[in-house]
Amino acid sequence: MQTNRTLRTMLLLMACCAMVNGASPAQVAFKVLYNSGPYGSPVWITQVSPELFLWNTRDFILSISPKTGAITQLATIPGDCSTCGLGVPVPAANNRISALFGGNSINPTHPFSFDLQPNSVHDYAPQTFTDNVLLNLPDGQLLGVGGNGVGGYYLIASDLQGNTTPVNHQFPVDEVIGAGPIYGSDGNYYGISLPHNKTGYLYRLTPSGSFTKLLVQTTLDAGLPESLVQATDGNFYGLTPGTGANGYGAFYQATMDGQFTLLYSFTKQNQAPANLLQASDGNFYGITNAYFVPPSGGEIFQLTKSGQYTPIYKVNGRDGQSYFARLFQGSDGRIYGTAASGGQYGIGTIFALDIGLPKPAPQALKFYPAEGHPGDKIRLWGYSLIEAAVTFNGVEAASVHNSGPNYVWATVPSGATTGPITVTTPGGTSKTESSFTVQ
């Protein structure tokens, strides 16, 4: 009897250890896609087509196949500025990827663009200020941050030739960027700013430059907030290190009218939360940087909107460490990211996590122009638009092609009538709120 009881206990323990918070090994699959080598530590990664991801290091831009791991070097960034670096490459509306190199009080910023073929770099006129584009906008421009090396930072809008225009608000000289900016569902820009020795705040900035402090909150102070996202419910959710009830990090909600709710306080064992994304199941996912527990790489976790925390996968040093670049969900449903250190060679990895999430549904939000004739090309902007099929009020578009995950170009077909535009991907269907007028 004792032997049987002991055997049952061992089996239960084995089953428990084989589970990762309710998910079996078949449901949780972590894979290192690439161990960084001669190109240096990976910084940013995004998806540009179903079978191709774009990633960069400080000096190189490359593509990687998530299935085969094949690497293609797309561009080498010249320059001898030891304090300069490559900005975030952003898929733009013109079927190219826009980026910036350089930028400090002495060296100008060099905007350039490239496509997915080697040796395709186009250089543009240097900019006086230190600029960095971060995301694309419905009107085809790029949004980023800039500074002149003397005053405070500001938000910038950039055209596709690298010409930047500051949004009409300059932050005070003693403030630094906390998180953001992000493009809100109401067409305004949001982010967190951190004054020196003062209380951090969540702001709203309109494209015309009207500025509002929505929320002043001490919880935003301790350390740079790592992430700010606007969820499908319209509210903002974010992570901050060094805050919360335990002083090890916090997950919070902020509404558009400035109401703050602390949803979860990280524990000492799960400290330094970094990155946050809302995935296709409606929950949030992030990763911790366990700085004080080497050689641990941290932990990938799930958070619900109510603040329920569930660890998903314990990352070890061979998987990677130092997760400063964003996580994102690919069109296949897997979560992808980069680590700046750790891995086989100690200088980072590109990784994928499969926990059985559904493929993300498209969000077709804006289109331009608002009216047109059959044969005209229409630019749609939204999220998760890779592999899109498009119909104009039920009539299939004459041609469709993606320009990254946020833009789709569709040709108005013969026989189209006035009505909404519908986008369908393997993840679902989305219909624009506005109607396209067929002339």
Phi, psi and omega in degrees: 000316179297321179297317180295320179296319179295319179297317179298320179298316179297319180296320179295319178296318179297318179295320179296316181292333180282350180264150173241086181054052175090355180248130181282164178306330178291338181266337181242112182229111177261133183222130171278116181278331183202130171264119186299141181225247188293340182278345182097184185290134177288146182246303189229145176217140177211163181263136179242343177203171182303327186244017184214131175246151177250135177215163182217157168246193179295327189238354185227152170239131186221165171242157179218139174273123180293341181273316186257341184078006182295134183251135173234126177278120183264326183204145170247131185265117181282167176133153180239023180276109185291337180258003178264169179195178181274129176283180182291123173286130185237121174300126186252178186282349184260024180066019175235172178246128182261144179203171180225148175231144177091196175113094165205188186293344182253314184266131179287162175277136180250103176283147177205169175219164180202167173245197187269018175249145177300152175060041182246019185288133170246123177269146178239175185297135177301148179253144183293325187264165177273104186244157175209116176280147185232328182204162179263162186237161181301330182277005178093352177277176178243145179249139179201199179233156180209172178197162180248010178082356182236303180272192179284176180280169177211164173275147180233150168247135183235138172278183187277005172250012175085005179281118187254145177231123178294137168291143194287061171200125177251128179284151180303155187294337183269009182256149176235160181288129175269293178214153184095191005282160173233156177268116184280164181294342178267005179088004178258170181255141182228151177186182178241133177241144185238101174290151179291125178059026176228182183276132178290160182212152172268130183240161169235133179229122179280158178303335179275353175105005177287125190245136179221132169275112183278325189208123173252120192213124180295336179297340180275000190274313194287096181086160180289125174303134188275331186207150171215124179229149170261122185275175181293343177275001178090347180273162177262142176230144183207170178238143171224136173278159173069019181229193180085179184297331183259352181078017183244004179135157183217151171242127188222165173240140174228129180272168181291342176261013171091016177274132183249136176225121173281119186261326182204138174251124181290153178266173181298325182285340182242051190273171177055064178292140180222144178070150175201134173219149171263121185266182187291345176271002180089349179270168180255147179228145180206187182215147179258151172253104183274076185299327189259012181230056179293149003265027181298143179265354181112199186212131172274133187227164173242140173230134175272170179296337178273356177096015177282125184260133176224118174291139184252313184207129176275115183271129177260174183299333178287335177283332182134162178217164177065084186257083184261335179276161187289152166274152172212159178260125179283170180293345176272000179095345181283155177263132182239154177191179179232153172240137184276347178213183183077194183083185186300324184251003176082004183237026169112169181215164163247131188225163177224143178235122179250113177238023175076024179289147177293156175297139183294137178284146179288155172231100178269110191249317185226155173213157182209137356285175183280346181212160181180179181253162170305135184099342178285147175266132182245135178263122175255144178232141178178211182231149176056050185260007180295141183064042184278140164250142188232138173231144176257104182050041175096353181258127185297135179300147181293327175204153182216136169210147180275150167235070186086188186280349186251345183237142172226133172257126181229138180265128181297126183275161170295140180089357178291147177235165182298133180166182181291159175260133182247133178245130179235131175232175175301345180267351180148199185227143178221141181239135180292146178290323180272157178263142173272131183266120178270124182269000000 
